[in-house]
Amino acid sequence: MNQLVKWLTVPAAAMLGIAAIMPAQAGARAGEERAATIARERRNFNADWLFHLGDAPGAQQAAYDDGAWQPVGLPHSFGIPYFQASQFYTGYGWYRKRLTVPEAWRGRRIALEFEGAFQDAEIFVNGSPVGRHRGGYTGFSIDISAAAKVGENVIAVRVNNLWEPALAPRAGEHVFQGGLYRDVWLVTTDQVHVPWYGTRATTPELSERSGRVALETEVRNVSTKAVSVSLRTEIRDPAGKIVAVMDGGARRLGAGGLATISQLSNPIVSPSLWSPETPVLYRAVTTVMANGRAVDRYETPFGFRWFEWTADRGFFLNGKHRYFKGANVHQDQAGWGDAVSNRAMERDVQMMKDAGFDFIRGSHYPHDPHFVEATDRIGMLFWSETPFWGIGGFGPDGSWMSSAYPVDPAHRAGFEESVKQQLTEMIRIARNHPSVIVWSMSNEPFFSAGEVMPEVRRFLKELVELSHRLDPTRPAAIGGAQRGEIDKLGDIAGYNGDGAALFPDPGIPNVVSEHGSPMFDRPGPYKAPWGDLVNTPGAEKGVDYSWRLPWRSGEAVWAGFDHGSIVGRRFGSMGIVDYARLPKRSYYWFRNAYRGVAPPEWPKPGKPAGLRLTSSSAAIERADGTDDVHLVVTVVDAEGRALSNSPPVTLSIESGPGELPTGRTIRFAPDSDIPIRDGQAAIAMRSWQSGKTVLRARSPGLKDAVLVIETTSGPAFVPGVTALAPDRPYTEAKRTDAEFLYFPDAVFGKDNPTGASSSAHGHSSRLVNDGDPGTWWIAKSDDDAPWVSISPEKILQFRRLEITFPQPGNYRFVAEVEGQNGNWAVVADQSATADTAQTRNIDVKRVVGSRLRVRIVAPAGAPAGVAEIRIIGAM
């Protein structure tokens, strides 16, 4: 009866949609849906590519001889296999693939949808250029209809990952490997169709009791004739039940025209609200009619939810206060680098969810569309970020260690256009995802030359304004806003590192976007890396969570996973989960604290007897590059108990279609780039054919482990006929002294995180590396052992220090560097000096480490303080 009443209260304008779902019309509706489904086909286009590393003049031509090229499947990266090396190939790579166009496609629109290519991609069909995209983290669609022909076609893609001064990002501490490292899709549609990501769904007038759906749908007509276009959209709940029907008024759409048609549903009673605990998704199913014929059917997943960021009360989701807790997540994984599967992304999101987190910051670029689909489905709030980011210790242009914003005026317009383009694409791709609660404009863009910081501030304001125009429903954040006077240029401030302590109650909605940064290999200590959260003014010393004050919205640990870094493997190993996706003990600490799940029994040394081989799944469901399995090898004793012993282990594919990043075999060894630690090693395997893959793990003197993984779809693997994955041997990356000094005598430390034993009011530790000797840190008057520290956020070889004190005088000090083992080593001892110079230049012992601490003894009557510290060293 309630359902009948609801339908009877629908306005007359929607009666056509109501009639269409009545039993008498069900057959007609089904026929229309079938016709529209046929009109749009989306096929995975990842398999059967050929790859050449390097430039290959003429490779765009259909007749080009690619017989010696390497067979690959997508996702693919120039650097496979990759295991956290700081060095990586930069240059060109070519991809080629055959496409057979059937006669049935004649007159249809044919497009290739790339989810990402790093970072400059030129696309050719049968030798003709059909499109180009610059920007490595956002997808794009290329219409190939005019160049394709019925029969065989050759698709060629030329990609480069060369640093360019006018292409974002100009800097960052991640790695920047080239390639077609995300999925590619082949899409065919009618000439009248919804274009790439052409819908925008919002939920106005939303409450727990009721909500509407507002849909804006773009319709493009690429034919040579005008048509009459109309829309019918059904809103379906998670069970597929139709809960609302909307019709768009007919309109004339000229040849080559594009129209945006708006639709608004009637109120939907008691919609299920999306949240991390209830990740409920609805679908808007839109049928496009042209001249009365169904020509396209387009689905838009979305969710009902509302949120509020406040400066004084924190964050609210669906009207309920929520202090979110999360992690920063990079996209790359062991062996495969950036070229990870959709299934691997799902595992990443699920791992963070299983630890008790409810928030992920996508550091520091737009992530794969499927990653955001996973945060929707699994239930994680998501911070989506634009690739405008910097790195401390930057030098002259020429690498990803350049000023985040161009110093040369000739590069500024192009760079700004690049950032705006990628911001626009990021928002278009992810705007319908309920998990996305903010668009971030940057990460630490203050790592720019001092003379361009006014331009940085002006540009950030422009990005905020653009974000508001593109999506008025979400705020714009300034990520990494702890320096440079940029934190109040947007709607939300994201403070990294010591920013947690430097900005008490800042008067703007805010979040600690990075805390922790522990450099531990697995297993690591069983504790939480709180970092400067504990130094939040107003927090109670020694009391966990007392920093979660009402004005703060949440926090995100740096980082969820280890990642590849241009400043070295050690610096990239700050995750609570290692690069092979095996948890460190800090992960189990969070899981215990947030979910009440006790940690496992830690493995202990013992007498190894054998190996155990397990998998994240018994099967690979899709042989198309979107699916894989995570394999784990464990050293066990005679009773099957896990041990911490870590002998070398070889994992091999004995038969079947499986593929490892190194080919058919991978070797794990302690203290290697492909490690076995604490008795475990792991890697992901994918497959391009159906059939059973037999894997064997072995180690001298131990019982082998055997595992069978079945791939349930795809062309059949035929032993002796199907080509096997080629070996891709990995050469361990060892730095020579020359490579270690690649960026010699650079100055590090400016604007990096600082710390101090205490700070007098108005004299924060951040002043020791702000580049201004006229400002200084001063310890509190009752501090009897004052010290100040700088973390250059890199592993450095320290070579020289330049220290300026607040005034001339006999300041004495001891300088120490925290080594990679966590111990402190004295690199300069001037505790007995008679020097009274205000600025001291000191050659120091060449120690490799990550943090500098200077202990101060001030002259009588002078404050214990430091005006400026400059670190001269090499990465």
C-alpha positions in Angstrom: 0.0 0.0 0.0 2.8 2.5 0.9 4.5 1.7 -2.5 1.2 2.4 -4.3 0.7 5.7 -2.4 4.2 6.8 -3.3 3.7 6.1 -7.0 0.3 7.9 -6.9 2.0 11.0 -5.6 4.5 11.3 -8.4 3.9 14.4 -10.6 2.4 14.0 -14.0 5.7 15.0 -15.6 7.1 11.6 -14.5 4.1 9.5 -15.7 5.9 8.3 -18.8 8.6 6.8 -16.6 6.0 5.2 -14.3 4.2 3.7 -17.2 7.4 2.2 -18.5 7.8 0.1 -15.4 4.2 -1.2 -15.3 3.9 -5.0 -16.2 2.2 -4.3 -19.5 5.2 -2.3 -20.7 8.0 -4.5 -19.1 8.7 -6.2 -22.4 9.1 -2.9 -24.3 11.4 -1.5 -21.6 13.6 -4.7 -21.7 13.8 -4.4 -25.5 14.9 -0.8 -25.2 17.5 -1.7 -22.6 18.9 -4.4 -24.8 19.1 -2.1 -27.8 20.9 0.6 -25.8 23.3 -2.0 -24.3 24.2 -3.2 -27.7 24.7 0.5 -28.7 27.5 0.8 -26.0 30.2 -1.8 -25.6 33.1 -1.4 -23.3 35.9 -4.0 -23.7 39.0 -4.5 -21.7 41.9 -3.6 -24.0 44.9 -4.7 -21.8 46.0 -7.9 -23.4 48.4 -8.6 -26.3 50.5 -5.5 -26.6 54.0 -5.4 -27.9 56.5 -3.1 -26.1 59.8 -1.5 -27.0 61.9 0.4 -24.4 63.4 3.4 -26.1 62.4 5.6 -29.0 61.6 3.8 -32.3 61.2 6.2 -35.3 58.5 5.1 -37.6 56.8 2.7 -35.1 53.5 4.5 -35.6 53.2 3.0 -39.1 51.1 -0.1 -39.6 53.8 -1.8 -41.6 56.6 -1.3 -39.0 58.4 -4.5 -38.1 57.7 -5.1 -34.4 58.7 -8.8 -34.5 61.5 -8.4 -32.0 59.4 -6.4 -29.5 58.5 -7.8 -26.1 54.9 -9.2 -25.6 53.3 -7.4 -22.6 50.0 -7.0 -21.0 48.7 -3.8 -19.3 49.0 -2.4 -16.8 52.7 -2.1 -17.7 55.5 0.1 -16.6 58.9 0.9 -18.1 60.5 -0.2 -14.9 59.1 -3.7 -14.3 60.5 -5.4 -12.3 60.8 -2.7 -9.7 61.8 -3.0 -6.0 62.1 0.5 -4.5 65.3 1.6 -6.2 65.9 5.3 -6.3 67.0 5.1 -9.9 64.7 4.4 -12.8 64.7 4.7 -16.6 63.6 8.0 -18.1 63.0 8.3 -21.8 60.6 6.8 -24.4 58.7 3.6 -24.7 56.5 2.4 -27.5 53.4 0.1 -27.4 51.7 -1.5 -30.4 48.6 -3.6 -30.7 46.4 -5.0 -33.5 42.7 -4.2 -33.5 40.2 -6.0 -35.8 37.2 -3.8 -36.5 34.1 -5.8 -37.5 31.7 -4.7 -40.3 29.0 -4.1 -37.6 31.0 -1.2 -36.2 30.9 0.8 -39.5 29.4 4.2 -38.7 29.8 3.8 -35.0 32.0 5.9 -32.7 35.1 4.0 -31.5 37.2 5.4 -28.6 40.1 4.3 -26.5 39.8 5.2 -22.8 43.2 5.3 -21.0 43.0 5.4 -17.2 46.5 6.8 -17.0 49.8 7.0 -19.0 52.9 8.5 -17.5 53.3 11.1 -18.6 53.3 12.3 -22.2 51.3 9.9 -24.5 50.9 10.2 -28.3 48.4 7.9 -29.9 48.4 6.7 -33.5 46.0 4.5 -35.5 47.4 3.1 -38.8 50.1 5.7 -38.8 47.8 8.7 -38.2 48.0 10.7 -35.0 44.7 10.7 -33.3 45.4 12.3 -29.9 47.9 13.3 -27.3 47.6 13.6 -23.5 50.1 15.3 -21.1 49.8 14.5 -17.4 50.6 11.2 -15.8 47.9 10.7 -13.2 44.6 11.4 -15.0 42.7 9.4 -17.6 41.6 10.5 -21.1 39.5 9.4 -24.0 40.7 9.3 -27.6 38.2 9.1 -30.5 39.8 6.9 -33.1 36.7 6.6 -35.4 38.1 8.6 -38.3 41.4 6.7 -38.5 40.1 3.2 -37.9 38.9 1.0 -40.7 36.9 -2.2 -41.0 39.4 -5.0 -40.8 42.9 -5.0 -39.1 44.2 -1.8 -37.5 47.4 -1.0 -35.7 47.3 1.0 -32.5 50.6 2.6 -31.5 51.3 4.6 -28.4 54.5 6.6 -27.8 55.0 7.4 -24.1 57.8 9.3 -22.3 58.5 10.1 -18.7 60.9 12.9 -19.3 60.9 15.7 -16.7 59.5 18.9 -18.3 59.7 22.3 -16.7 56.1 23.2 -17.7 54.5 19.8 -16.9 53.1 19.0 -13.4 54.5 17.6 -11.2 57.9 19.3 -11.3 59.0 17.7 -8.1 58.2 15.0 -5.5 59.8 12.2 -3.6 57.9 9.4 -5.3 59.3 7.6 -8.4 58.1 8.7 -11.9 58.2 5.6 -14.0 56.8 5.8 -17.5 54.3 3.6 -19.3 50.7 2.6 -19.9 50.5 1.7 -16.2 46.7 1.7 -15.8 43.9 -0.1 -17.7 42.9 0.8 -21.3 39.3 0.2 -22.5 37.9 0.0 -26.0 34.5 1.7 -26.1 32.1 1.7 -29.0 28.9 3.7 -29.0 26.2 5.2 -31.3 27.1 8.5 -32.8 24.6 10.0 -30.2 26.0 9.0 -26.8 27.0 10.1 -23.3 30.7 11.1 -23.5 33.5 10.0 -21.2 32.5 10.6 -17.6 29.6 12.7 -18.9 27.3 12.6 -15.9 27.2 14.5 -12.7 25.0 13.2 -9.8 24.3 15.2 -6.7 21.8 14.7 -3.9 20.1 17.9 -2.9 17.6 18.3 -0.1 19.1 15.3 1.7 18.2 14.1 5.2 17.7 10.8 6.9 14.1 11.0 6.0 14.2 12.0 2.3 16.5 12.9 -0.6 16.4 13.8 -4.2 18.8 13.0 -7.1 19.9 15.7 -9.4 21.5 14.4 -12.6 23.3 16.4 -15.3 24.0 14.3 -18.4 26.0 15.4 -21.3 24.8 14.1 -24.7 27.0 14.4 -27.8 25.9 14.0 -31.4 28.9 13.3 -33.6 26.7 12.5 -36.6 26.2 14.8 -39.6 22.4 15.2 -38.9 20.4 16.9 -36.2 18.4 14.6 -33.9 15.7 14.9 -31.3 17.2 13.7 -28.0 15.5 12.8 -24.7 16.5 10.9 -21.6 14.9 8.4 -19.2 16.8 7.7 -16.0 15.9 5.1 -13.3 17.4 5.4 -9.8 18.1 1.9 -8.5 18.9 0.9 -5.0 21.6 -1.7 -4.2 19.2 -4.6 -4.8 18.4 -3.2 -8.3 14.9 -2.0 -7.3 13.7 1.2 -9.0 13.1 3.9 -6.4 12.7 6.9 -8.8 12.2 7.6 -12.5 13.2 10.8 -14.2 12.6 12.0 -17.8 14.5 14.7 -19.6 12.5 16.9 -22.0 13.1 16.3 -25.7 15.4 18.8 -27.4 17.0 19.3 -30.8 20.7 18.5 -30.9 22.5 19.7 -34.0 25.2 17.8 -35.9 28.4 17.9 -33.8 26.5 19.3 -30.9 26.9 18.8 -27.1 24.0 19.3 -24.7 23.7 19.0 -20.9 20.3 17.8 -19.8 19.3 18.2 -16.2 17.0 15.9 -14.3 15.6 16.0 -10.8 13.9 13.1 -9.0 11.0 13.3 -6.7 11.8 12.8 -3.0 13.1 9.3 -2.2 11.9 8.2 1.2 14.5 7.2 3.8 17.4 6.7 1.4 20.2 4.4 2.7 23.0 6.8 3.6 26.6 6.0 2.6 29.2 5.9 5.3 32.3 3.9 6.1 30.1 1.6 8.2 27.3 1.5 5.6 28.9 1.9 2.1 25.6 1.7 0.2 25.7 2.6 -3.4 22.8 3.5 -5.8 22.9 3.6 -9.6 21.4 6.1 -12.0 20.6 4.1 -15.2 20.2 6.6 -18.1 18.8 5.6 -21.5 19.4 8.1 -24.3 16.7 8.3 -27.0 17.5 9.8 -30.4 14.5 10.3 -32.7 12.6 7.9 -30.5 15.2 5.1 -30.6 17.2 3.9 -27.6 20.9 4.6 -28.6 22.8 4.6 -25.4 22.6 3.3 -21.8 24.9 4.8 -19.2 25.2 3.9 -15.5 26.3 6.3 -12.8 27.0 4.8 -9.4 26.6 7.3 -6.5 25.7 7.5 -2.9 23.5 9.5 -0.5 25.5 11.3 2.1 26.3 14.8 3.3 29.2 16.1 5.3 30.4 19.3 7.0 33.9 20.5 7.9 34.0 23.1 10.6 36.8 25.1 12.2 35.7 24.7 15.8 33.8 21.4 16.0 35.6 19.2 13.5 34.1 17.0 10.8 30.5 15.7 10.5 29.2 12.9 8.2 25.4 12.6 7.8 25.0 14.9 10.8 27.2 12.9 13.2 30.5 14.0 14.5 33.4 11.9 13.3 37.1 12.3 14.0 38.5 10.3 11.1 41.7 8.3 11.3 43.5 7.2 8.3 46.6 6.7 6.2 48.4 8.2 3.2 48.6 5.8 0.3 50.9 5.7 -2.7 49.9 3.5 -5.7 53.0 1.3 -6.3 53.7 -2.2 -5.1 56.6 -4.7 -5.1 57.7 -5.9 -8.5 55.0 -4.3 -10.5 55.8 -0.7 -9.5 53.0 1.6 -10.5 51.4 -1.0 -12.8 49.2 -2.7 -10.3 45.9 -4.5 -10.9 42.5 -3.4 -9.7 42.4 -6.4 -7.3 45.7 -5.2 -5.8 44.1 -1.7 -5.2 41.1 -3.4 -3.5 43.5 -5.3 -1.2 45.2 -2.0 -0.3 41.9 -0.3 0.6 40.8 -3.4 2.5 44.0 -3.6 4.5 43.6 0.0 5.7 39.9 -0.7 6.5 40.9 -3.9 8.4 43.3 -1.9 10.6 40.4 0.2 11.8 41.1 3.3 9.6 38.2 5.1 7.9 40.1 7.6 5.8 42.7 7.5 3.0 44.7 10.4 1.6 45.6 9.8 -2.0 49.1 10.9 -1.9 50.0 13.0 -3.9 48.2 12.7 -7.2 44.9 11.5 -8.6 44.7 7.8 -8.1 43.3 5.1 -10.4 39.5 5.3 -11.0 39.2 1.8 -9.6 40.9 2.9 -6.4 38.1 5.4 -5.7 35.5 2.8 -6.7 37.1 0.6 -4.0 36.9 3.3 -1.3 33.2 3.7 -2.3 32.4 0.0 -2.1 34.6 -0.9 0.9 33.8 2.2 2.9 36.7 4.7 3.3 36.6 8.5 3.2 38.9 9.7 0.4 41.1 12.8 0.0 41.8 13.3 -3.7 44.9 15.3 -4.5 46.2 17.3 -7.5 49.8 16.7 -8.6 51.2 20.1 -7.5 53.9 19.1 -5.0 57.4 19.8 -4.0 60.4 18.3 -2.3 62.9 19.9 0.2 66.5 20.4 -0.9 65.4 21.1 -4.4 68.0 22.4 -6.9 68.1 23.9 -10.4 65.6 22.7 -13.0 66.3 19.4 -14.7 64.8 16.7 -12.4 61.9 16.0 -10.0 64.0 17.8 -7.4 63.2 21.2 -8.9 61.2 24.1 -7.4 57.6 23.0 -7.2 56.6 26.2 -9.0 58.7 27.3 -12.0 61.3 29.9 -11.4 61.7 30.7 -15.1 58.7 32.9 -16.1 58.8 31.2 -19.6 57.5 28.0 -18.0 54.8 29.4 -15.7 51.8 29.6 -18.0 52.3 26.1 -19.3 52.8 24.7 -15.8 49.7 26.4 -14.5 47.7 25.1 -17.4 49.0 21.6 -16.7 47.9 21.7 -13.1 44.5 23.1 -13.9 44.0 20.5 -16.7 44.8 17.6 -14.3 42.6 19.2 -11.5 39.7 19.4 -14.0 40.2 15.8 -15.1 40.5 14.5 -11.6 37.2 16.2 -10.6 35.4 15.0 -13.7 36.5 11.4 -13.2 35.8 11.2 -9.4 33.0 13.7 -8.8 30.2 11.1 -8.4 32.0 9.0 -5.8 30.5 9.5 -2.3 33.8 8.5 -0.6 35.5 11.7 -1.9 35.0 14.4 0.7 37.6 17.0 -0.5 39.7 18.0 -3.5 43.2 18.9 -2.5 45.1 21.5 -4.5 48.6 20.5 -3.5 51.2 18.8 -1.3 53.9 21.0 0.2 54.0 23.5 -2.7 56.0 25.8 -0.4 59.1 23.8 -1.5 59.4 26.5 -4.2 62.1 29.1 -4.7 61.5 32.0 -2.3 61.2 34.6 -5.1 58.2 32.7 -6.6 56.2 32.2 -3.3 53.9 35.1 -4.1 53.1 33.4 -7.4 52.5 30.1 -5.5 50.0 31.8 -3.3 48.2 33.5 -6.2 48.1 30.3 -8.1 46.7 28.3 -5.2 43.9 30.8 -4.9 43.1 30.3 -8.6 43.1 26.5 -8.1 40.6 26.9 -5.2 38.3 29.1 -7.3 38.5 26.6 -10.2 37.7 23.7 -7.9 34.7 25.6 -6.6 33.4 26.2 -10.1 33.9 22.6 -11.1 32.3 21.1 -8.0 30.5 23.5 -5.6 29.5 20.5 -3.4 33.0 19.7 -2.0 35.6 22.0 -0.3 39.1 22.7 -1.7 42.0 21.9 0.6 45.6 23.1 0.7 47.5 19.9 1.4 50.9 20.2 3.1 50.2 23.7 4.3 52.6 24.0 7.3 54.9 26.5 5.7 54.7 29.4 3.3 51.7 31.1 4.7 49.4 29.1 2.5 47.2 27.3 5.0 44.2 29.7 4.8 44.1 30.0 1.0 41.5 27.2 0.7 38.6 25.8 2.7 40.6 23.1 4.5 44.2 23.1 5.8 46.2 19.9 5.7 49.2 20.1 8.0 52.0 17.6 7.6 54.7 16.6 10.2 55.4 19.3 12.7 52.4 21.2 11.4 50.5 19.2 13.9 52.2 21.1 16.7 52.6 24.5 15.0 49.0 25.4 14.3 46.8 25.1 17.4 43.2 26.0 16.7 44.0 27.7 13.4 40.5 29.1 12.8 40.0 27.0 9.6 38.8 23.5 9.2 41.9 21.4 9.4 43.4 17.9 9.5 46.8 16.5 10.2 47.4 15.1 6.7 50.7 13.4 7.7 52.0 12.2 11.0 54.6 9.6 12.0 57.2 8.9 9.3 58.9 5.9 11.0 61.8 4.4 9.0 61.5 0.8 9.9 61.8 -2.4 7.9 59.5 -5.2 8.8 58.8 -6.3 11.5 59.5 -3.0 13.3 58.3 -2.0 16.8 54.8 -2.7 18.1 53.8 0.9 18.6 52.0 3.8 16.8 54.1 6.4 15.0 52.3 9.5 16.4 55.1 11.9 15.5 54.3 15.5 16.3 50.7 14.8 17.2 51.8 14.3 20.8 53.1 17.9 20.8 49.8 19.5 19.9 49.2 22.5 22.2 46.5 21.5 24.6 47.2 17.8 24.4 48.1 16.0 27.7 51.6 14.7 27.7 51.8 11.0 27.7 48.0 10.5 27.0 47.2 9.0 23.7 44.5 10.7 21.7 44.4 13.8 23.9 45.5 15.7 20.7 42.1 15.0 19.1 40.8 18.3 20.1 37.4 19.6 18.9 38.9 21.9 16.3 40.7 19.1 14.5 38.9 16.9 12.0 41.2 14.0 11.8 44.6 12.5 11.1 46.5 10.4 8.6 49.6 8.4 9.3 52.6 8.6 7.0 52.3 6.1 5.5 50.0 3.2 4.9 52.5 1.3 2.7 56.2 1.5 1.8 56.7 3.0 -1.6 59.4 3.7 -4.2 61.3 7.0 -3.6 63.8 9.1 -5.6 65.6 9.6 -2.3 66.1 6.0 -1.7 64.6 2.8 -0.4 65.1 3.6 3.2 63.2 6.8 3.0 60.4 5.1 1.1 60.1 2.5 3.9 57.9 4.6 6.2 54.7 2.5 5.9 53.0 0.4 8.5 52.8 -2.2 5.8 55.9 -3.1 3.7 56.4 -2.8 0.0 55.3 -6.4 -0.6 52.1 -5.8 1.4 53.1 -7.7 4.5 52.1 -5.8 7.7 54.7 -4.4 10.1 54.0 -4.6 13.8 52.8 -1.0 13.9 49.9 -2.1 11.6 48.8 -4.7 14.2 49.1 -2.0 16.9 46.5 0.1 15.1 44.3 -2.9 14.4 44.3 -3.8 18.1 43.7 -0.2 19.2 41.0 0.6 16.7 39.2 -2.8 16.2 40.1 -4.8 19.3 41.9 -7.5 17.2 44.8 -8.9 19.2 48.1 -9.1 17.3 49.2 -12.5 16.0 51.9 -14.4 17.8 55.2 -13.0 16.6 57.4 -15.5 14.8 60.5 -16.6 16.7 63.8 -18.1 15.7 63.8 -21.8 15.5 64.8 -24.8 13.4 63.3 -24.4 9.9 61.8 -27.5 8.4 59.8 -26.3 5.4 57.9 -23.6 3.6 54.3 -22.7 3.5 52.8 -21.0 0.4 49.5 -19.2 0.6 47.4 -17.0 -1.6 44.9 -14.1 -1.2 42.5 -16.2 -3.3 42.2 -19.6 -4.8 41.5 -18.2 -8.2 42.2 -15.4 -10.6 38.8 -14.5 -12.0 39.8 -12.3 -14.9 42.8 -12.9 -17.2 42.8 -9.3 -18.3 45.3 -7.4 -16.1 42.6 -6.3 -13.6 42.9 -9.3 -11.3 45.8 -11.1 -9.6 46.6 -13.0 -6.4 48.9 -12.1 -3.5 51.3 -14.9 -2.7 53.0 -15.3 0.7 55.9 -17.6 1.5 56.4 -18.4 5.2 59.2 -20.3 6.9 57.9 -23.0 9.3 59.2 -25.5 11.7 58.4 -29.2 11.8 55.1 -28.5 13.5 54.1 -25.8 11.0 54.8 -22.9 13.3 55.9 -19.7 11.6 59.6 -18.8 12.3 61.5 -15.6 11.9 64.4 -17.4 10.2 64.8 -15.9 6.8 66.8 -18.1 4.4 66.9 -17.5 0.6 63.7 -18.7 -1.1 63.0 -19.3 -4.8 59.4 -19.2 -6.0 58.8 -20.7 -9.4 55.9 -21.2 -11.7 56.2 -24.9 -12.7 53.4 -25.0 -15.2 50.4 -23.0 -16.3 49.7 -19.4 -17.3 50.9 -17.4 -14.3 53.2 -14.4 -14.5 55.4 -12.8 -11.9 56.9 -9.4 -12.3 60.3 -11.1 -12.9 58.8 -13.7 -15.3 58.4 -17.3 -14.1 60.8 -17.2 -11.2 61.6 -14.8 -8.3 64.3 -15.2 -5.6 63.8 -13.7 -2.2 66.9 -13.2 0.0 67.6 -11.3 3.3 69.2 -7.9 2.9 68.4 -7.7 -0.8 66.1 -5.5 -2.8 63.7 -8.5 -3.0 63.7 -9.4 0.6 62.6 -12.1 2.9 62.2 -10.7 6.4 61.0 -12.1 9.7 60.4 -15.4 8.0 58.1 -14.1 5.2 58.2 -12.9 1.6 55.4 -12.0 -0.8 54.7 -11.0 -4.4 51.7 -10.7 -6.7 51.0 -12.9 -9.7 48.7 -12.3 -12.6 47.6 -14.4 -15.6 46.6 -13.8 -19.2 45.0 -17.3 -20.0 42.7 -19.6 -18.2 44.0 -22.7 -16.6 45.8 -24.0 -13.5 49.1 -22.5 -12.4 51.3 -24.7 -10.3 53.8 -22.8 -8.1 56.6 -24.2 -6.0 58.6 -22.5 -3.2 61.9 -24.0 -2.3 64.9 -23.3 -0.1 68.0 -25.5 0.4 67.4 -28.1 3.1 63.7 -27.3 3.6 60.6 -29.0 2.4 59.1 -27.4 -0.7 55.7 -25.8 -0.7 53.3 -26.3 -3.7 50.2 -24.3 -4.5 47.8 -24.4 -7.4 46.0 -21.2 -8.6 43.3 -21.5 -11.2 42.5 -18.7 -13.7 38.8 -19.1 -14.5 38.4 -16.9 -17.6 40.3 -15.9 -20.7 41.7 -17.9 -23.6 42.8 -21.4 -22.6 46.5 -21.9 -21.7 47.9 -24.7 -23.9 51.1 -26.3 -22.7 53.8 -26.1 -25.3 51.8 -23.8 -27.5 51.0 -20.8 -25.4 54.0 -18.5 -25.1 55.3 -18.2 -21.5 56.0 -15.0 -19.8 59.6 -13.9 -20.6 62.2 -13.8 -17.9 62.7 -10.3 -16.6 65.8 -10.6 -14.4 66.2 -8.0 -11.7 69.5 -6.3 -11.2 69.9 -5.0 -7.7 70.4 -1.3 -7.6 73.6 -0.5 -5.7 74.7 3.2 -5.4 78.3 3.9 -6.2 79.9 6.8 -4.5 79.5 8.9 -7.6 75.7 8.1 -7.7 75.4 8.9 -4.0 76.8 12.3 -4.7 74.6 12.8 -7.7 73.3 16.0 -6.3 76.5 17.3 -4.6 76.8 20.0 -2.1 73.1 20.8 -2.1 71.6 22.7 0.8 68.9 20.8 2.7 66.6 21.4 5.6 64.8 24.6 4.6 61.1 24.4 5.6 61.4 20.8 6.6 59.9 19.5 9.9 61.6 20.8 13.1 61.5 19.9 16.8 62.8 21.3 20.0 63.2 20.6 23.7 60.9 23.6 24.2 60.0 26.9 22.5 59.4 30.3 24.0 56.3 32.1 22.9 56.7 33.5 19.4 59.9 31.7 18.8 58.9 28.4 17.4 61.5 25.8 16.2 60.1 26.3 12.6 62.1 29.6 12.6 65.5 27.8 12.4 64.9 26.8 8.8 62.6 29.5 7.4 65.4 31.1 5.4 65.3 34.3 7.4 68.2 34.9 9.9 66.2 37.7 11.4 63.9 35.3 13.1 65.0 32.7 15.6 64.0 29.8 17.8 64.5 30.4 21.5 64.1 27.7 24.2 62.0 28.5 27.3 63.9 30.1 30.1 63.6 27.1 32.4 64.9 24.6 29.8 68.1 23.3 31.2 69.0 21.1 28.2 67.9 23.0 25.1 68.1 21.4 21.7 66.6 22.0 18.3 66.3 19.5 15.4 65.6 19.4 11.7 64.5 16.4 9.7 65.5 16.9 6.0 63.0 14.2 5.1 65.8 12.3 3.2 68.6 10.0 3.9 71.6 12.3 3.5 75.4 12.2 3.8 76.0 15.1 6.1 79.0 17.1 5.0 78.8 20.6 6.4 76.7 22.8 8.7 76.0 26.5 8.6 74.6 27.7 11.9 73.6 31.3 12.7 72.8 32.3 16.2 70.5 35.1 17.4 73.5 37.4 18.1 77.3 37.2 18.3 78.6 35.4 21.3 80.3 32.3 22.6 77.5 29.9 21.7 78.7 26.3 22.2 77.0 23.3 20.8 77.1 19.6 19.9 75.6 18.4 16.6 74.3 14.9 16.2 72.8 12.9 13.3 70.3 10.1 13.7 71.6 7.2 11.8 69.6 4.6 9.9 69.8 2.3 12.9 68.0 4.9 15.0 71.2 5.7 17.1 72.6 9.2 17.3 76.2 10.0 16.2 78.1 13.2 17.1 79.2 14.9 13.9 80.5 18.1 15.4 81.5 19.0 19.0 82.0 22.6 19.8 81.2 22.3 23.4 84.5 23.9 24.4 84.9 26.4 21.5 85.9 30.0 22.1 84.4 31.1 18.9 82.1 34.1 19.2 81.0 34.5 15.5 77.3 34.8 14.9 77.5 32.4 11.9 79.6 29.2 12.1 80.6 27.1 9.1 81.6 23.6 10.3 82.8 20.6 8.3 81.3 17.6 10.0 82.0 13.9 10.0 80.5 12.3 6.9 77.7 10.4 8.6 74.7 9.0 6.7 71.4 9.7 8.5 68.0 11.3 8.5 67.8 13.9 11.3 70.0 16.6 12.7 69.9 17.6 16.4 71.9 20.6 17.8 72.3 20.8 21.6 72.9 24.4 22.7 74.8 26.1 25.5 74.2 29.9 25.3 76.7 32.5 26.6 75.8 34.2 29.9 72.9 36.6 29.6 72.0 35.4 26.0 69.0 33.3 25.0 69.5 29.7 24.2 68.5 29.8 20.5 69.3 29.5 16.9 68.4 31.8 14.0 69.1 29.6 11.1 70.6 26.1 10.2 71.6 25.1 6.7 72.6 21.5 6.0 75.0 20.9 3.2 75.2 17.3 2.1 74.3 14.8 -0.6 71.4 12.4 -1.1 
